[in-house]
Amino acid sequence: MSQVPMRIVVTGSGGQLGSELCRQLGSDAVALDLPDFDLTDRDWVVRTLAEIAPQAVINTAGFTQVDKAEQQVELCRAVNVRGAAHLAEVCRRLDCPLVEISTDYVFGGEADRRVPYRETDEPRPLGVYGRSKLEGERHAAQLHKHCIVRTCGLYGRPGPRSGGNFVETMLRRGAEGKRLRVVRDQHCTPSYVPHVARAVRFLVGTDAFGTYHVVNTGETTWHDFAVELFRQAGLDVRLEPITTSEYGAAAPRPGYSVLDTRKYHALCGAPPMPRWEEGLAEYLAVRSSWGA
């Protein structure tokens, strides 16, 4: 295994995953994000990366507001598709690896699916967001030196430019003492950001190029995830399971998007991805230390 390279550009460095990667990479990280770095501006991307001459690029930037993507199609595509294309173009010129962070939402089009998706399964995204991320993947995949990392339901320490996450939303609303309605027919694996970042950091230090599914292990639903959250937090919160159709979101959601991590775990030296319950426990144990 090669050593982790120096000058690793992390785009979207103000988000949950981007900021955690910068913390883990330390002085090796070159943090890039708005307003100083606009992924949608090709000339800006070319000029900036040429000046930095990175030895690897990790693209955590993305338009991730799934419902808004259905209305803001062009903005979503500008970031997730053209942004990825710009990075792939520059990485090809510089002959440096590109790690493209993607999503379980590239799947979901198989209504009766109940077997975790492997990297060789055909993606069938349901909405604008998933389709845009799949197109972004395809730009990255044109490079010989690329890693596509699909993950799911990230929650971790907030970054300066990140919004909330499911765990914080549940804790905030649970503290209000009201009954919470949570979807129980979407099967996936919410994943703790430091675990995902650790795996990405490992991958960027290897020549194990290709597509990898990197999520905490096991599977759950958002309702059952909330049940375990409140159990671990010692909170008595009334939860009502509802269906996706009852929730009434603008964008379609996969009914099943559990990812199979066997390919990643087969890599020699790969840091293991703990079960989702363990990730949740770690999150709750440390969140008070950063003033959540």
N, C-alpha and C positions, 0 to 999 in steps of 0.2 A: 504494500500500500504506500502511495506517495504521501508526503507531508502536506498539511493544509497550506495552500498557497497564500502569499501575501497579496495585499491590495485586492480584496474581494468586494466588489461593488454590491451593495444591497439596495435595490430600488424599492420604493414604498417603505422606507425606513421608519416612517412615523406610525405605522400600523402595529397591530399586536405582534404578528410574526416577524415583521421587519425589525422592530425595535428589540425583540428578544434575540434575534440573530446577531444584531450589532453588539448586544451585551455579551453573548457567548463568544463571538469572534474577537472582541476587544480591539486591539490596535490594528488587526488585520482588516477590519471593516472600513469601507468607504460608504458612508450613509448618504443616499440621494432620495429626495422627495420634493413635492411641491412646497413652496413656490419656486425653489431654486432649480428644480429639475422637472421638466415637463415631458413625460414619456410619449405624448402624442405628437410632439414637434420633432420631426426626423432630424433636421439640421442641428437642433439643440442636443439631441441624443448623440449624434455622430461626433459633434465637436467636444462634448463633455467627456465621453468615454475615450476618445483619442488622446485627450490631455492626461487622463488618469492612467491609461494603458493597464487596465486591470488584468489579473491572471485568472479571474473567474467573475461571473455576474450571476447574482441570485435575484430573480424578478418576483418580489412579493407584492408589487403594486397591482391593483386591479379595481375595476368597478364591480363591487360585490353586493350592491343593494338590489337584491333579486327582483323585488316587486317594481322598483323604479325603472329597472332595465326594460320592462315591458313597454314603458312610455318613452324612455330616453334611449332609444335604440342606437342612435348614431353616437352618442357620448359613450355608451357602453362599448360599442365596437371600436371606437377610437382608442380607448384605453386597453381593452382586452385583446383586440385583434391587431390593430395597427401598431400599438405600443410593443407588443411581442415581436412583430415583424421588424420594427426598427432595431430592437436589441439583437435579434438574430442576425440581421445584416451586419451590424458592427462587430459582433462576436466572430462572425465568419472572417471579416477583414483582419481582426486582431488575433485570430486563431486561439481564442480562449473559450472555455466551457460556459454554457448557459444553463442555469437551473431555473426552470419555469414552474412556478407554483400553480397547480390547477385544483380541480374540485371533483367531488363525487357527483355533482350535478351534470357531468357529461354522460351519466347514466340515468335511468329512470323510465325509459320507454318500453320496458317489458313489464306489463301489468302484473303478471303472476310470478315474478322472480322471487325466489327465497334462498338463493345460493349466493354467497359473497362474490363480488365481481373480481375477476383477475385482470391483469394488465392486457391479456390477449383477447378479452371479450370486446365485442363491437360496441362502441359508445352510441347511445341513442338519447341525446338530451331532449328535454321537453320544452324548455323556454329559451328566451333571448339570452339570458345570462349563461346557461349551460352551453348553448351553441357558440357563443362568443369565446368562451374558454376553450372549447374544443378546437376552434379555428386558431386560437393563439398557440395551443399545443402543436398544431401541425406546422406552424412557422418554426417553432423551436426544433421540431423533429427533423427538419431539413439539414440541421447541423450534425456533423459527425460527433462532435463533443457536446452532448446535451443530456440533461436529466429532466424528465417531466415528473413532478411529484404531485400526486393527487392526494388531497387530504379532505377533512370534513369537520364542520361545526366547531371551528376554533374558538377557544376561550383561554384567556391568559391576562397577564398584567396589561392594562390599557397603554397604548402608545399615544404620543402627543397628537396624532391625527386620526386615531381609531375611534370608532363609535363604541357603543356598549357591546355586551355579549349576552348570550342566553342566561348564563349563570347569574350575572349581575342583575339582569332584568327580573329574573325570578326572585332573587333575594330582596330586591327593592319592593316589588309588588307583594311578596309574601309578608313583608313587615307591615304592610297596610292593613292586614287582617281580613282581606276580602277573599272570596273563593276565586280560584284561578282556573280557567279553562285552557287545557293544554292538549295538543294533538297527539293521538295515540296510534295512528295508522301510518306513520312515516318511520321506517326502520333504518337506522344509520348508526354511526359511532362518533359522537362528539369527542373532540381530541384536545388535550392539554398542550398549549403552545410550546412550553419548554421541551416537552418530549419530541414534538415535531421538529423544532429548531435543532435539537441535538442530532436528530437523524439527518436533516439537511446538511448540517455542518459536516457530518461523517461523509455523506455522499460527495460533497464538493471537494473533499480531500482524496478521492479515489478516481480511478478511470473506469468505474462501473457505470458506463453511460446507458441510457435507455429510460423506460417508464417504470415508476415505482409507486405503489400504494403505501402511504405512510399515515396511519391512523392508530389511535389506541385500539387494543384488541377487544374482542367481544362485540356485542351489538345490543341496542336498546331502542326505545322510542323516546320522543321528546317528553311525553307524559311520564314514562318510567324513569327517565333521567332526572326529571324534577322531583319525583318521589324520593329517589336516592339522595338527591341534593339536600332536601329538607330533613331527611333522616340523619344524614351526616352532620348537618348544621344544628340539629337539635331543635328544629322549629316545627310547630304544629300548624300546618297550612292545609286548608281544604282545597283539594284538587278535583276537577271534573274532567274526565277524558272526553275528547270530542274528535270528530273526523276532520280531515283536511277540507272537505266541502263545507262543513259547518264553520270552520275558521274563516273561509272566504277570502283568501289572499289573492292578489292580482295575478301573480305568477304561478304556474303549475309547479308542484313539488313531486320529487320521486317518492313513490310508496315504499320502495326498497332501494337503498344505495349503499349497502354495507360493502366495504372494500376488503379484499383478501390481501394480507401482508406477507404471505409466505415468500415471495420473490425477494423482498427487502430483507427479511430475516435470514434468508439463505446466504447473504453476503458475509464473508469472513470478517469478524470484528464489528458487525453492525450493532449499535446500541439497541437493546430490545425495547419495543413499544409496550409498556405495561397495559393492563386492562383499564377500561374506561373508569371503573370505580376507583382505582388507585390514582388515576390522574385527577379525578375530582377531589379526592382526599388531600392530595398535595396542594392543589389550588386553594382549598379552604384553609390549609395549615399556614400558608405563607401570605395570603392576601392582606392580613392586618399589618404586615411589616412594610407594605408600600402604601399604606394610607387609604385602602379601598373603603 
